[in-house]
Amino acid sequence: MKAERNVTVSMTDANQNFAQVAYLAEHNGHVVIMKNNRPKYLVVDLDVEPQIKMTEDEKFMFVAERFLREHRAAFEALARND
């Protein structure tokens, strides 16, 4: 993304004061909302970032995490058989 710095807020802070999150996104291009100390959500100012651009590695990780999440039960069943 084009923003100079990565702005992060906790899920609690975002929940309690979304107007501040929107303000930060407007001035920084985006805000990362953390959940359980991990990046979970991305708030993007669409005037600054009309498209979300991802590297090939980021795309791969996104799809891999989704696949593992959707098929977790099958992987756990396979693991128990070993």
For each residue, the residues with C-beta under 8 A, 3 or more apart:
1: 29 30 49 53
2: 29 48 49
3: 6 7 28 29 30 48
4: 28
5: 28
6: 3 32
7: 3 24 25 28 30 31 32
8: 31 32 33 34 39
9: 13 14 20 21 24 31 32 33 34
10: 13 14 33 34
11: 14 15 33 34 35 40 41
12: 15 16
13: 9 10 16 17 20 21
14: 9 10 11 17 18 21 31 33 41 43
15: 11 12 18
16: 12 13
17: 13 14 20 21
18: 14 15 21 22
19: 22 23
20: 9 13 17 23 24
21: 9 13 14 17 18 24 25 31 33 43
22: 18 19 25 26 43
23: 19 20 26 27
24: 7 9 20 21 27 28 31
25: 7 21 22 28 29 30 31 43 44 45
26: 22 23 45 47 48
27: 23 24
28: 3 4 5 7 24 25 31 45
29: 1 2 3 25 44 45 48 49
30: 1 3 7 25 42 43 44 45 48 49
31: 7 8 9 14 21 24 25 28 42 43
32: 6 7 8 9 39 41 42 43
33: 8 9 10 11 14 21 39 40 41 42 43
34: 8 9 10 11 37 38 39 40
35: 11 38 40 41
36: 40
37: 34
38: 34 35
39: 8 32 33 34 42
40: 11 33 34 35 36
41: 11 14 32 33 35
42: 30 31 32 33 39 52
43: 14 21 22 25 30 31 32 33
44: 25 29 30 48 49 52
45: 25 26 28 29 30 48 49
46: 49 50
47: 26 50
48: 2 3 26 29 30 44 45
49: 1 2 29 30 44 45 46 52 53
50: 46 47
51:
52: 42 44 49
53: 1 49
54: 58 59 62
55: 58 59
56: 59 60
57: 60 61
58: 54 55 61 62
59: 54 55 56 62 63
60: 56 57 63 64
61: 57 58 64 65
62: 54 58 59 65 66
63: 59 60 66 67
64: 60 61 67 68
65: 61 62 68 69
66: 62 63 69 70
67: 63 64 70 71
68: 64 65 71 72 75
69: 65 66 72
70: 66 67
71: 67 68 74 75
72: 68 69 75 76
73: 76 77
74: 71 77 78
75: 68 71 72 78 79
76: 72 73 79 80
77: 73 74 80 81
78: 74 75 81 82
79: 75 76 82
80: 76 77
81: 77 78
82: 78 79
